[in-house]
């Protein structure tokens, strides 16, 4: 489990904010237990990615943009469209 995550709960669903430098294995392990969506900060100026648990696997939504607020908005929209929110 990832400790001390920040959360954006300004809209539904609340999304955990994963800092840069956390491995995808750690994200996977956290989602496997917590099942709450996560926004993963990019390394080296890349784009944010969203990760969520669906059924029995982790799904990653890439290329959500370089701005955190924009990425949160796009990720929430995607979660609602896929019935994951």
For each residue, the residues with C-beta under 8 A, 3 or more apart:
1: 29 30 33 34
2: 5 16 18 22 26 27 30
3:
4:
5: 2 16 17 18 38
6: 16 17
7: 14 15 16 17
8: 11 14 15 17 39 72
9: 14 15
10:
11: 8 76
12: 76 85
13: 36 37 76 79 85
14: 7 8 9 36
15: 7 8 9 36 37 38 39 50 72 75 76
16: 2 5 6 7 30 34 36 37 38 39
17: 5 6 7 8 38 39 41 68
18: 2 5 22 27 38 39 40 41 51
19: 22 41
20: 41 42 43
21: 43
22: 2 18 19 26 27 40
23: 26 27
24: 27 28 60
25: 28 29
26: 2 22 23 29 30
27: 2 18 22 23 24 30 31 38 40 51 58
28: 24 25 31 32 51 58
29: 1 25 26 32 33
30: 1 2 16 26 27 33 34 38
31: 27 28 34 35 36 38 51 52 53 58
32: 28 29 35 53 58
33: 1 29 30
34: 1 16 30 31
35: 31 32 53
36: 13 14 15 16 31 52
37: 13 15 16 50 51 52 75 79 84 85
38: 5 15 16 17 18 27 30 31 50 51 52
39: 8 15 16 17 18 48 49 50 51 64 68 71 72 75
40: 18 22 27 48 49 50 51
41: 17 18 19 20 48 68
42: 20 45 46 47 48 49 66
43: 20 21 46
44:
45: 42 66
46: 42 43 66
47: 42 62 63 64 65 66 71
48: 39 40 41 42 64 65 66 68 71 75
49: 39 40 42 60 61 62 63 64
50: 15 37 38 39 40 60 61 64 71 74 75 78 79
51: 18 27 28 31 37 38 39 40 58 59 60 61
52: 31 36 37 38 58 59 61 79 84
53: 31 32 35 57 58 59
54: 57 58 59 82 84
55:
56:
57: 53 54
58: 27 28 31 32 51 52 53 54
59: 51 52 53 54
60: 24 49 50 51
61: 49 50 51 52 64 75 78
62: 47 49
63: 47 49
64: 39 47 48 49 50 61 70 71 74 75
65: 47 48 70 71 74
66: 42 45 46 47 48 70 71
67: 70 71
68: 17 39 41 48 71 72
69: 72 73
70: 64 65 66 67 73 74
71: 39 47 48 50 64 65 66 67 68 74 75
72: 8 15 39 68 69 75 76
73: 69 70 76 77
74: 50 64 65 70 71 77 78
75: 15 37 39 48 50 61 64 71 72 78 79
76: 11 12 13 15 72 73 79 80 85
77: 73 74 80 81
78: 50 61 74 75 81 82
79: 13 37 50 52 75 76 82 84 85
80: 76 77 83 84 85
81: 77 78
82: 54 78 79
83: 80
84: 37 52 54 79 80
85: 12 13 37 76 79 80
